[in-house]
Amino acid sequence: MRRGPALALALGCGLLVCTVFAQKPFREFPAWEYNNFPLPKDYQLPGEWTFARLMYPTTHFQIDWQSEAKRGYDWREGNTNWTIDYPRSDRHLALAIRRLTRIDARSVEQPINLETDDDVFNYPWLYAVEVGHWELTPTQIDKFREFLLRGGFFMCDDFHGNDEWNVFVMSMKKVFPDRPIIDIPDSDAILHTVYDLEERYQVPGMQFTQTHSICEKCPSDRWRGADGAGGDTPHWRGIYDDKGRLMVVICHNMDLGDSWENADEPTYPQRFSALGIRIGVNYLTYAFSH
């Protein structure tokens, strides 16, 4: 082997090892839906990829019942909107990544608090759920922007209707005031990295098994006191950097987190979990390769 390639390989391996050991120790928080969820036997083993979940404060706007349900709770201690589907969703996607790709996924997730340290820079892929209820602080906004401009990739999911969209945009526009949010074109590489996602349809949450309604906030929901405006059309959107790389992918009017979380639930339709997992695989593979 030539000295140049051998040196590059050694440096690459060294950087990977340094990154793994620089990561903060595994930690769990109380969750909205789960407590004492069983830990995988290999949870202490590191991996090439860890599901990094963004912690965030809940918005002060009262847009639905969730806005009041956890008011007064400290988001830094868990049990608020950022913990919905956690940790079951995270661990199911990690298991799917292990089975469907060659990426060595860690079996457990890592919650990320942008205010306390720089741990986010140890992870190439960051995920947030229920971003229709987030409200990022100035400190979080600055570090989040830095993470993305340094090559980080962010995926957000599980928010519905116009009210939640407006709350999401309020923080996102502070991160990137001058970068537009656009629909991801069908030809974009992110839709073809592993699977050709030519057939994309609305992926509902677990509520589908009770309501039989694909959209979570439909126009017909108004009689229940919900804002149904804009909730019946799924959107695959994103924000690009100056070189045409997707930094942010936005899954609006979809609940991919539920599709991962309930992939082993017999009452939840397989076609929804199948698409949700394929989207997750594509987005993660894109983040690793672009």
LINRA-V466389 format. One record per backbone hydrogen bond with DSSP energy under -0.5 kcal/mol. CO is the residue of the C=O (numbers start at 1). NH is the residue of the N-H. If there is no record, write none. Layout:
# LINRA-V466389
CO:NH + CO:NH
This chain:
# LINRA-V466389
2:6 + 3:7 + 4:8 + 5:9 + 6:10 + 7:11 + 8:12 + 9:13 + 10:14 + 11:15 + 12:16 + 13:17 + 14:18 + 15:19 + 16:20 + 17:21 + 18:22 + 19:23 + 20:23 + 30:79 + 34:31 + 40:43 + 42:45 + 49:106 + 50:52 + 51:53 + 51:110 + 52:127 + 53:112 + 57:135 + 61:63 + 64:67 + 64:68 + 65:68 + 65:69 + 66:70 + 68:71 + 70:73 + 73:75 + 74:77 + 75:78 + 77:30 + 80:83 + 81:84 + 83:86 + 85:89 + 86:34 + 87:91 + 88:92 + 89:93 + 90:94 + 91:95 + 92:96 + 93:97 + 94:98 + 95:99 + 96:100 + 97:101 + 103:105 + 104:48 + 104:49 + 110:53 + 111:113 + 112:55 + 112:114 + 113:116 + 113:117 + 118:121 + 119:122 + 120:123 + 124:153 + 125:52 + 126:155 + 127:54 + 128:157 + 130:133 + 131:134 + 133:59 + 137:141 + 138:142 + 139:143 + 140:144 + 141:145 + 142:146 + 143:147 + 144:148 + 145:149 + 146:150 + 147:152 + 148:151 + 153:126 + 154:249 + 155:128 + 156:251 + 157:130 + 157:131 + 159:253 + 159:254 + 160:164 + 161:165 + 162:166 + 163:167 + 164:168 + 165:169 + 166:170 + 167:171 + 168:171 + 168:172 + 169:173 + 171:174 + 171:175 + 172:176 + 176:179 + 178:180 + 180:182 + 182:238 + 185:188 + 188:191 + 189:192 + 189:193 + 191:197 + 195:197 + 196:198 + 198:200 + 202:204 + 203:255 + 205:208 + 206:209 + 207:210 + 207:211 + 208:212 + 212:214 + 217:231 + 218:221 + 219:222 + 220:223 + 221:224 + 221:226 + 222:225 + 226:228 + 228:231 + 229:162 + 230:161 + 235:237 + 235:252 + 236:184 + 237:250 + 238:182 + 239:247 + 239:248 + 241:244 + 245:241 + 247:154 + 248:239 + 249:156 + 249:251 + 250:237 + 250:252 + 251:159 + 251:254 + 252:235 + 254:158 + 254:159 + 255:259 + 256:260 + 257:261 + 258:262 + 260:263 + 262:265 + 264:266 + 265:268 + 267:269 + 269:272 + 269:273 + 270:274 + 271:275 + 272:276 + 273:277 + 274:278 + 275:279 + 276:280 + 277:281 + 278:282 + 279:283 + 280:284 + 281:285 + 282:286 + 283:287 + 284:288 + 285:289 + 286:290
